[in-house]
Amino acid sequence: MIMTASNKIYWIMLEKIKEAVDFIQSKLPGKPEFAVVLGSGLGKLQDEISDAIVIGYEQIPNFPKVTVKGHSGKLIFGKIEGKNVLMMAGRFHYYEGYDMKEVTFPMRVFKGLGIEKVILSNASGGVNPSYRIGDAVVIRDHINMMPEHPLRGHNDDELGPRFVNMSHPYDPDMIDFVIEFGKQNGIEVKTGVYMGLQGPTFETPAEYGMVRILGADCVGMSTVPEVIVANHQSMRVFCISVITDLGGPEIQIPVSHEEVLSAADKAMPKIVTLVKGLIASGV
C-alpha cells in the first residue's frame, strides 16, 4: 500500500488509540458497559457513581486536555444502578482548536475498551417555540453544520464502513424507553432535532432563526462529531440535552456561559433520574 499523508496520519492515530486503551484497561477492575459523556454544567451526574476510580486526562497517553469551564477533565469508572460505567467528565470541542479526530478520540478509545452503549449529554439553545429553559430534550436526529467531518481521510473497514448509514443515528429503543420512563416518573421529556455549529460564539438572533428554518429544534457546539464516530463503529447512541437559553429573531435576550451552567444545574435532578433509569433498564 502506498503510504499517503492521510494514511500516515491514520496509522499514527491507531497507535495513539491503542496506547490510551491499554493504559485505561490497566487501571480498571472490570469492563464498562456504558460510556457517559457529560456536557456543560452536567457534571453532577458523576456524584451518582459508586466505587469510583478517577483517571485524570493528563494521565492518559494522547488524551487531549479540556479548556472549558464546567468540564473537569477526568474519566470516572464505577457503578450506576449496578452497571459498570465509564464517565467522561469534560469533552473536547472543535472551537477549542482541536481537529475532529482529536475531538472524537475518546469515542475510538471507548470502542477499543469494548463499550457498545454511549450516553451523551449537552446544553443547547432552544428555537422550538414550545421549549422552555430547563426542558429535557431527547435528541432524535441532528443536522451537521460543522466545518470539518470526523471521518474525512483514510478509512479502515475494520473500524467501520467508508459510507455510514445515518438513518437512525440515535438508538430508537433507548429513546422510546426514556420517554416512557419520564411519563411514569412525572418528568416531561421532549424530543427534537439538534444542530451542531462550530462556535464558540452564541448564535445571533438571525442565526437562531436560520436554525429553526432549517428544521432543528435546538443548537449547540458539540455532540454531532461524537455521534458520527460512534455510529461509524456501530455503537448504540443516546443523547439528552438541557435547554439552557432560547433564541430567535423575535427573542434577543443576552446569554452567557455562566447562565448556561446555571440553567443546566437547575435541570440536573431530572436528567440524573432519566439517565439512571436508562442505565438500570438494560435496554
C-alpha positions in Angstrom: 0.0 0.0 0.0 1.3 3.4 -0.9 1.7 5.5 2.3 -0.1 8.8 1.6 -0.2 11.7 4.1 -3.7 10.7 5.0 -2.7 7.1 5.6 0.2 8.1 7.8 -2.0 10.3 10.0 -4.5 7.4 10.3 -1.8 4.8 11.4 -0.4 7.3 13.9 -3.9 7.8 15.3 -4.5 4.0 15.6 -1.3 3.7 17.6 -2.4 6.5 19.9 -5.8 4.9 20.4 -4.1 1.6 21.4 -1.8 3.3 23.9 -4.8 5.1 25.5 -6.8 1.9 25.6 -4.0 -0.2 27.1 -3.4 2.4 29.8 -7.1 2.8 30.8 -7.6 -1.0 30.9 -4.6 -1.3 33.3 -6.5 0.9 35.7 -9.9 -0.7 35.6 -11.1 -3.7 37.6 -13.8 -4.6 35.1 -15.3 -3.8 31.6 -17.6 -0.8 31.3 -21.0 -1.4 29.8 -21.8 2.3 29.2 -19.8 5.3 28.3 -21.4 8.5 29.6 -20.2 11.9 28.3 -21.1 15.0 30.4 -21.8 18.3 28.7 -21.5 21.8 30.0 -22.9 22.1 33.6 -23.9 18.5 33.8 -21.0 17.3 35.9 -23.2 16.4 38.9 -24.0 13.1 37.3 -20.6 12.0 38.4 -21.9 12.2 42.0 -24.1 9.2 41.2 -21.1 6.8 40.7 -20.2 4.4 43.5 -16.9 2.7 43.9 -15.3 5.4 41.8 -11.9 5.1 40.2 -10.8 8.5 38.8 -8.2 8.9 36.0 -7.2 12.5 35.1 -7.0 13.2 31.3 -3.4 14.3 31.9 -2.5 10.8 32.9 -3.9 9.1 29.8 -1.5 8.8 26.8 -2.5 11.0 23.9 -5.7 12.3 25.5 -6.5 16.0 24.8 -6.9 18.5 27.6 -10.1 20.4 28.4 -10.1 24.2 28.4 -13.7 25.0 29.0 -15.3 26.0 32.4 -17.7 23.3 33.5 -15.7 20.5 32.1 -13.4 19.0 34.8 -11.2 16.7 32.7 -11.3 13.2 34.1 -12.6 9.7 33.4 -14.5 8.1 36.2 -15.1 4.4 36.4 -17.6 2.9 38.8 -21.2 1.7 39.1 -24.5 3.3 38.5 -27.6 1.2 39.3 -25.3 -1.9 39.5 -23.9 -1.4 36.0 -20.2 -0.6 35.1 -19.9 2.8 33.7 -17.0 4.9 32.4 -17.9 8.6 32.6 -16.2 11.3 30.7 -16.4 14.5 32.9 -15.4 17.0 30.3 -15.5 16.8 26.5 -13.5 18.3 23.7 -14.8 20.8 21.1 -13.7 21.9 17.6 -13.8 25.5 18.7 -11.0 24.8 21.3 -8.6 24.3 18.3 -8.7 20.5 18.1 -9.3 18.8 14.8 -12.2 16.4 14.5 -10.1 13.3 15.0 -8.9 14.7 18.4 -12.5 15.8 19.3 -13.7 12.2 18.7 -10.6 10.4 20.0 -12.5 9.3 23.2 -15.2 7.5 21.1 -12.4 5.5 19.5 -11.0 4.7 22.9 -14.4 3.7 24.3 -14.9 1.2 21.4 -11.4 -0.1 22.0 -12.4 -0.8 25.6 -15.3 -2.9 24.3 -18.1 -0.4 25.2 -21.1 -0.6 22.9 -23.5 1.9 24.5 -22.9 5.6 24.7 -25.0 8.2 26.6 -24.2 11.8 25.7 -25.5 15.0 27.3 -25.2 18.6 26.3 -26.6 22.1 26.9 -28.3 23.7 24.0 -30.1 26.8 22.9 -33.8 26.2 22.0 -35.5 27.6 19.0 -38.7 25.4 19.1 -41.4 27.7 20.4 -42.7 25.0 22.7 -39.4 24.7 24.6 -38.6 26.4 27.9 -35.4 26.9 29.8 -34.7 23.8 31.8 -36.5 21.4 29.5 -35.0 17.9 29.0 -34.9 17.1 25.3 -34.1 13.7 23.9 -32.3 14.1 20.6 -33.9 12.0 17.9 -31.8 13.4 15.0 -29.3 16.0 14.1 -28.1 18.4 11.4 -24.4 18.6 10.9 -23.2 22.1 10.2 -19.7 21.7 11.5 -16.9 22.8 9.0 -14.9 19.6 9.2 -16.1 15.9 9.1 -14.6 13.4 11.6 -14.5 10.6 9.0 -12.7 12.6 6.4 -9.5 10.9 5.2 -8.4 7.3 5.1 -10.9 4.7 6.2 -10.2 1.3 7.6 -13.1 -1.2 7.2 -12.1 -2.8 10.5 -13.2 0.3 12.3 -16.3 1.0 10.2 -17.6 1.4 6.7 -16.5 4.2 4.3 -20.1 5.4 4.0 -22.0 5.2 7.2 -25.7 4.6 7.5 -27.2 7.5 9.5 -30.9 6.7 9.2 -31.1 6.1 12.9 -28.1 8.0 14.5 -29.8 7.8 17.9 -31.0 4.5 19.2 -34.8 4.2 18.8 -35.2 1.7 21.7 -33.3 4.0 24.1 -35.4 7.0 23.1 -38.7 5.2 23.5 -37.7 3.9 26.9 -36.7 7.3 28.3 -39.8 9.0 27.0 -42.0 6.3 28.7 -39.8 6.3 31.8 -40.2 10.0 32.1 -44.0 9.7 31.9 -44.0 7.1 34.7 -41.9 9.4 36.9 -43.7 12.6 36.3 -40.9 14.1 34.2 -41.8 15.9 31.0 -39.5 14.7 28.2 -39.5 16.5 24.9 -37.8 15.3 21.7 -36.1 17.3 19.0 -33.5 17.7 16.3 -30.1 19.1 17.3 -28.0 21.3 15.0 -24.2 21.3 15.6 -22.4 24.5 14.8 -18.8 25.4 15.2 -18.9 28.0 18.0 -17.6 29.4 20.2 -19.9 32.4 19.8 -23.5 32.0 20.8 -25.8 32.4 17.9 -27.2 35.8 16.8 -31.0 36.2 16.6 -30.9 35.7 12.9 -28.7 32.6 13.2 -31.2 31.2 15.7 -33.9 31.9 13.1 -31.8 30.0 10.5 -31.6 27.0 12.8 -35.3 26.9 13.1 -35.9 27.4 9.3 -33.5 24.5 8.5 -35.5 22.1 10.7 -33.7 22.0 14.0 -35.3 22.5 17.5 -32.1 23.3 19.4 -28.5 24.2 18.6 -25.1 23.6 20.3 -21.4 23.3 19.7 -20.7 19.6 20.4 -22.2 16.1 20.2 -22.6 15.7 16.4 -19.0 14.6 15.7 -19.1 12.1 18.6 -22.3 10.6 17.3 -21.0 10.2 13.8 -17.9 8.3 15.0 -20.0 6.2 17.4 -22.2 5.2 14.5 -19.2 4.5 12.4 -18.3 1.9 15.0 -21.8 0.5 15.3 -22.2 1.8 18.8 -25.7 2.5 20.3 -26.1 6.2 21.0 -28.5 8.1 23.3 -28.4 11.8 23.8 -30.2 14.1 26.2 -30.0 17.9 26.0 -30.9 20.6 28.5 -32.4 23.8 27.1 -30.3 26.5 28.7 -31.3 29.5 26.7 -33.9 30.5 24.0 -33.3 32.4 20.8 -34.8 33.6 17.5 -35.4 36.8 15.5 -38.1 37.8 18.0 -36.1 36.8 21.1 -33.0 38.9 21.7 -32.1 38.0 25.3 -28.4 38.2 26.2 -26.9 34.9 27.1 -23.6 34.0 28.9 -21.7 30.8 29.6 -22.4 31.3 33.3 -26.2 31.5 32.6 -25.9 28.3 30.6 -24.2 26.5 33.5 -26.8 27.8 36.0 -29.7 26.6 33.9 -28.1 23.2 33.4 -27.5 22.9 37.2 -31.2 23.5 37.9 -32.3 20.8 35.4 -29.9 18.3 36.9 -32.2 16.3 39.1 -34.5 15.2 36.3 -31.5 14.5 34.0 -30.0 12.3 36.7 -33.2 10.4 37.1 -33.6 9.7 33.4 -30.0 8.6 32.8 -30.1 6.3 35.9 -33.3 4.8 34.7 -31.9 4.1 31.2 -28.7 2.5 32.7 -30.8 0.4 35.0 -33.2 -0.8 32.3 -30.7 -2.8 30.3 -32.3 -1.5 27.1 
